[in-house]
């Protein structure tokens, strides 16, 4: 289920992609792939301040943003489990 804010951001991405001369479907696909407000906001910033030379440039930026998001999630997950492991080791010393 998409919140109102996500829907607004999705529509803004579609509009910006169309303004750059590319099909709205490309914008919809990019927005749906990004999924989060932060990722969509980054894409909007990039679209607002760049002149993509091709549809591939838009797709590449979307993939880069998704990769950053996924790496951040993995980092936070690793930090969480490292903290649990450290706590386990600390408790074993007691």
Secondary structure, 3 states (H helix, E strand, C coil): CCCHHHHHHHHHHHHHHHHCCCCHHHHHHHHHHHCCHHHHHHHHHHHHCCCCCCHHHHHHHHHHHHHHHHHHHHHHHHHHHHHHHHHHHHHHHC
